[in-house]
Every structure is written in structure tokens, then in C-alpha cells.
Amino acid sequence: MWHGRTEAYAGSFARLCAHPVGALLDAAGVGEGTRVLDVGTGTGTAAVAARARGARVSAVDADAGMVAAARARGLDARTGVLPELPYRDGEFDAVVGNFVLNHVGRPRAALAELHRLLRPGGRIALTTWSARRGAGQDLLGRACEAGGAVPPAYLPRLDPAQDWARTADGLAELLGGAGFIEAEAAELTWEHRAGVEEWWSAAVGGVATIGLIVTSQDPGTVVRIRREYERLSAEHTVAEGELALPHIALLGSGQRA
């Protein structure tokens, strides 16, 4: 899903996903000297922010291109795929995952693995997208629907047996079920500012599920999607070529006993 899309992600959704990083690190108690693992580091945004706090940072991602981008920023980054990561039991004081849980096929097994990596008393903090969505989150999806896009059969789909309620309570329960104590979660809301072309570049660059949908269409359908995107963008335009896109996510945290 992410192979070959590092540059497209860095130029589009990476800024969106950077918004909760400060709150994520606070929830995990990341500070001077903290041994922290950034899971699903992507281009390294959360890991770089943790390093700026004086933490001792390791980073891991499933995609080799993302790992290369993180290493280019001077990070100790490795390739690894949840639910099996190349680290010792209890190696970290904190584990953070910024919009990673929504990309794993076995979330409960993934959380069990992150539990293993924490020392007793260590903290975990995760962000993921909420079932309750901001208006800006649906802009590209609405354009696809209006343009007549047909989602491809190969879109990644979570096994219903692995699914969970995408609410604050649901995330807290998921963490608690993985053995974390004092598990809690809350909604985060913000207005993301992005250029019209910047936001579109994620879709035509094949980034995330919406990108897989757009890039699987025939050229004529892509033209229609673009036309509908321009029309619908007017609802969110705040300046020449600039969009204000409301988003809603979840931030959950807990502690290993």
C-alpha cells in the first residue's frame, strides 16, 4: 500500500498527520532520556520531535522507502512489520504510534507486541482516525463518489473479527484488552490548512486508501473526479488556492503494569 509513495506522502498527508504529535508524546511521557520507539514512523515526524525533547529514539516502519526517509533525517530506523518487531522484551520506556493502528490487519496482536516491548511502568500512546469524521476528511471521498469512481476489489479490508469501535471508549477498551492499565482515550479535533493542489497530490500519488481508489480508475474517471474535487473544494476554500479541512482523530494511552 505504501511502496513507492514516500515522496507523495511527504508532500501531502504528512503535514496533516503531524498535528497530534505533541499531544502524542505528552501522553507517552516522552522527555529527556526517555527510551522511545516510534512505530510506523513514516518519514520520521514523531521520532524527530521526540529527539528534540532529548529522548533516546528508535524508529521502525514496514516500508523500506519510509525507513530510508527517516534515516536521512539522522534517525535510528529499521524495517519491521507488526505484530513482530526486531526489539527485545522491555526495551523501551515509551512506545508511540501516530496513525498506525488504522493500517494493521491484526490490531490486537499488534498491541500485544507493543506491550511486550515496554518495560514495567512504560507508557504507550497511539493516534488513529475516529468513526466521527470532520467535513474535511470526506472531501476526496465525496469527489470520487460524485465522479463515478468504483473502488477496486484489492482495497485492504479489516477482518470483522479484528475490528473495534472507532470511538474514544472503543480505543480505551482495545488498549485495556491488550493488558494496558489506566487506559484512556479522547477525541482530537483540528482544522488542517492545505493547498488545493497539495491535497489533490495525495490522491493522484496513490497515498492511503483514497489514493488507491483514484489511481485505479481509468483516465476519464480521474478527470471527472478532479472536476468534482474542484467544485466541492469551494466549500472549504478560505483563500486563493487554500483549503480549511476539519479533521477528527482519537488519541489513546495506557501503561504497562
C-alpha positions as CSV (number, residue, x, y, z in Angstrom):
1,M,0.0,0.0,0.0
2,W,2.9,2.4,0.7
3,H,5.6,1.1,-1.6
4,G,7.0,3.9,-3.7
5,R,4.7,6.5,-2.1
6,T,7.1,8.1,0.3
7,E,7.6,11.3,-1.6
8,A,3.9,11.7,-2.3
9,Y,3.1,11.2,1.3
10,A,5.7,13.6,2.5
11,G,4.3,16.3,0.2
12,S,0.7,15.9,1.3
13,F,-0.7,13.9,4.2
14,A,2.5,14.1,6.3
15,R,1.7,17.6,7.4
16,L,-1.9,16.5,8.3
17,C,-0.6,13.6,10.4
18,A,2.0,15.8,12.2
19,H,-0.7,17.8,14.0
20,P,-1.2,15.5,17.1
21,V,2.5,14.7,17.6
22,G,3.0,17.0,20.6
23,A,0.0,15.6,22.4
24,L,1.0,12.0,21.4
25,L,4.5,12.5,23.0
26,D,3.0,14.1,26.1
27,A,0.6,11.2,26.6
28,A,3.5,8.8,26.4
29,G,5.6,10.8,28.9
30,V,8.4,11.4,26.4
31,G,11.1,13.7,27.7
32,E,14.8,13.9,28.4
33,G,16.4,10.5,28.3
34,T,13.3,8.5,27.5
35,R,13.9,5.4,25.5
36,V,11.2,5.7,23.0
37,L,10.1,3.6,19.9
38,D,8.2,5.3,17.2
39,V,6.2,2.6,15.5
40,G,5.2,3.2,11.9
41,T,7.5,6.2,11.8
42,G,6.8,7.1,8.2
43,T,9.1,9.9,7.3
44,G,10.1,10.3,11.0
45,T,8.0,13.2,12.1
46,A,7.2,11.9,15.6
47,A,10.7,10.5,16.1
48,V,12.3,13.8,15.2
49,A,10.0,15.6,17.7
50,A,10.9,13.1,20.4
51,R,14.6,13.5,19.7
52,A,14.2,17.3,20.1
53,R,12.9,16.6,23.6
54,G,16.1,14.8,24.4
55,A,14.7,11.3,24.1
56,R,16.7,8.3,23.0
57,V,14.8,7.4,19.9
58,S,14.4,4.3,17.8
59,A,12.0,4.1,14.8
60,V,10.5,1.3,12.8
61,D,8.3,1.1,9.7
62,A,7.0,-1.6,7.4
63,D,8.0,0.2,4.2
64,A,11.7,0.4,3.2
65,G,11.2,3.8,1.5
66,M,9.8,5.3,4.7
67,V,12.7,3.9,6.6
68,A,15.2,5.4,4.2
69,A,13.5,8.8,4.6
70,A,13.7,8.5,8.4
71,R,17.3,7.5,8.2
72,A,18.0,10.5,6.0
73,R,16.9,12.6,9.0
74,G,19.5,11.0,11.2
75,L,17.2,8.6,12.9
76,D,18.0,5.0,14.0
77,A,15.3,3.4,11.9
78,R,14.7,-0.2,11.0
79,T,12.3,-2.1,8.8
80,G,9.8,-4.2,10.7
81,V,6.2,-5.3,10.3
82,L,3.7,-5.6,13.2
83,P,2.9,-7.8,15.0
84,E,6.6,-8.9,15.0
85,L,9.2,-6.2,15.6
86,P,13.0,-6.6,15.9
87,Y,13.4,-5.4,19.5
88,R,14.0,-7.1,22.9
89,D,11.3,-7.5,25.7
90,G,11.0,-4.4,27.8
91,E,13.5,-2.4,25.8
92,F,11.6,0.9,25.9
93,D,10.2,3.3,28.4
94,A,7.6,4.6,25.8
95,V,6.1,3.4,22.6
96,V,4.2,5.8,20.2
97,G,2.3,5.1,17.0
98,N,1.0,8.0,15.0
99,F,-1.9,6.9,12.7
100,V,-0.5,3.3,12.6
101,L,-3.2,1.3,14.3
102,N,-5.6,2.0,11.4
103,H,-3.1,0.3,9.0
104,V,-2.6,-3.0,10.7
105,G,-4.6,-6.1,9.9
106,R,-4.4,-7.6,13.4
107,P,-4.7,-4.7,15.9
108,R,-5.0,-6.9,19.0
109,A,-1.8,-8.8,18.1
110,A,-0.1,-5.5,17.3
111,L,-0.9,-4.1,20.7
112,A,0.3,-7.3,22.4
113,E,3.6,-6.9,20.6
114,L,3.9,-3.2,21.7
115,H,3.1,-4.3,25.3
116,R,6.0,-6.8,25.1
117,L,8.4,-4.0,24.1
118,L,7.6,-1.8,27.1
119,R,9.3,-2.1,30.5
120,P,7.0,-2.4,33.5
121,G,5.6,1.1,34.1
122,G,6.3,2.1,30.5
123,R,3.7,4.1,28.5
124,I,2.1,3.7,25.2
125,A,0.3,6.4,23.1
126,L,-1.5,6.0,19.8
127,T,-3.4,8.1,17.4
128,T,-6.0,6.7,14.9
129,W,-8.9,8.0,12.9
130,S,-12.3,8.2,14.5
131,A,-15.6,6.9,13.3
132,R,-16.8,10.5,13.7
133,R,-15.3,12.5,10.8
134,G,-14.7,16.1,10.2
135,A,-16.1,17.6,7.0
136,G,-12.6,18.0,5.5
137,Q,-11.9,14.3,5.8
138,D,-14.6,13.4,3.3
139,L,-13.7,15.9,0.5
140,L,-11.7,13.5,-1.6
141,G,-14.1,10.6,-1.0
142,R,-17.1,12.8,-2.0
143,A,-15.3,13.8,-5.2
144,C,-14.6,10.1,-6.0
145,E,-18.3,9.2,-5.5
146,A,-19.5,12.2,-7.5
147,G,-17.0,11.4,-10.3
148,G,-18.3,7.8,-10.6
149,A,-15.2,6.0,-9.1
150,V,-15.5,2.3,-8.5
151,P,-13.4,1.2,-5.5
152,P,-11.0,-1.7,-6.6
153,A,-11.5,-5.1,-5.2
154,Y,-8.0,-5.2,-3.8
155,L,-8.6,-2.4,-1.2
156,P,-7.3,-3.5,2.2
157,R,-10.2,-4.6,4.5
158,L,-10.0,-5.5,8.1
159,D,-11.4,-8.8,9.1
160,P,-14.6,-8.1,11.1
161,A,-13.3,-10.4,13.9
162,Q,-10.4,-7.9,14.3
163,D,-12.4,-4.8,14.2
164,W,-13.2,-2.5,17.1
165,A,-15.4,0.5,17.8
166,R,-13.6,3.6,16.4
167,T,-14.6,5.8,19.4
168,A,-12.7,7.0,22.4
169,D,-14.3,4.3,24.6
170,G,-13.6,1.7,21.9
171,L,-9.9,2.6,21.8
172,A,-9.6,2.6,25.6
173,E,-11.2,-0.8,25.7
174,L,-8.9,-2.1,23.0
175,L,-5.8,-0.9,25.0
176,G,-7.2,-2.4,28.2
177,G,-7.8,-5.7,26.5
178,A,-4.2,-5.8,25.5
179,G,-3.1,-5.5,29.1
180,F,-2.5,-1.8,29.5
181,I,-3.6,-0.3,32.8
182,E,-5.1,3.2,33.2
183,A,-6.1,3.1,29.5
184,E,-7.9,6.2,28.3
185,A,-8.7,7.9,25.0
186,A,-10.2,11.2,23.8
187,E,-11.1,12.9,20.5
188,L,-8.7,15.4,18.9
189,T,-10.2,18.0,16.5
190,W,-8.4,20.4,14.3
191,E,-8.6,22.4,11.1
192,H,-5.9,21.4,8.7
193,R,-4.8,24.0,6.1
194,A,-3.7,22.7,2.8
195,G,-3.3,23.9,-0.8
196,V,-5.8,22.7,-3.3
197,E,-3.0,21.1,-5.4
198,E,-1.3,19.7,-2.3
199,W,-4.4,17.9,-1.1
200,W,-5.1,16.5,-4.6
201,S,-1.5,15.3,-4.9
202,A,-2.1,12.7,-2.2
203,A,-4.9,11.2,-4.2
204,V,-3.1,11.1,-7.6
205,G,0.1,10.0,-5.8
206,G,-1.7,6.9,-4.6
207,V,-1.4,7.7,-0.9
208,A,-3.6,5.8,1.6
209,T,-6.9,4.2,0.6
210,I,-8.2,7.2,-1.2
211,G,-5.1,7.2,-3.4
212,L,-5.6,3.5,-4.2
213,I,-9.1,4.3,-5.3
214,V,-8.1,7.3,-7.5
215,T,-5.1,5.6,-9.2
216,S,-7.2,2.5,-10.0
217,Q,-9.6,4.5,-12.2
218,D,-9.5,4.9,-16.0
219,P,-8.2,8.4,-17.2
220,G,-11.7,9.7,-18.0
221,T,-12.9,8.9,-14.5
222,V,-9.9,10.6,-13.0
223,V,-10.8,13.7,-15.0
224,R,-14.3,13.6,-13.6
225,I,-13.1,13.1,-10.0
226,R,-10.8,16.1,-10.4
227,R,-13.7,18.2,-11.7
228,E,-15.8,17.3,-8.8
229,Y,-13.0,17.9,-6.4
230,E,-12.6,21.4,-7.7
231,R,-16.3,22.0,-7.3
232,L,-16.5,20.6,-3.8
233,S,-13.4,22.4,-2.7
234,A,-15.3,25.7,-2.8
235,E,-17.0,24.6,0.4
236,H,-13.6,24.7,2.2
237,T,-11.8,27.5,0.4
238,V,-10.5,30.2,2.8
239,A,-8.1,32.0,0.5
240,E,-6.8,31.7,-3.1
241,G,-5.9,28.0,-3.5
242,E,-6.1,27.3,0.2
243,L,-8.4,24.9,2.0
244,A,-9.5,24.6,5.6
245,L,-10.3,21.0,6.3
246,P,-11.8,20.0,9.7
247,H,-10.5,16.6,11.0
248,I,-11.2,14.4,13.9
249,A,-9.0,11.7,15.4
250,L,-8.5,9.6,18.5
251,L,-5.6,9.7,21.0
252,G,-5.3,6.8,23.3
253,S,-2.8,6.0,26.0
254,G,-2.0,3.5,28.7
255,Q,0.7,1.9,30.9
256,R,2.3,-1.5,31.3
257,A,1.7,-2.8,34.8
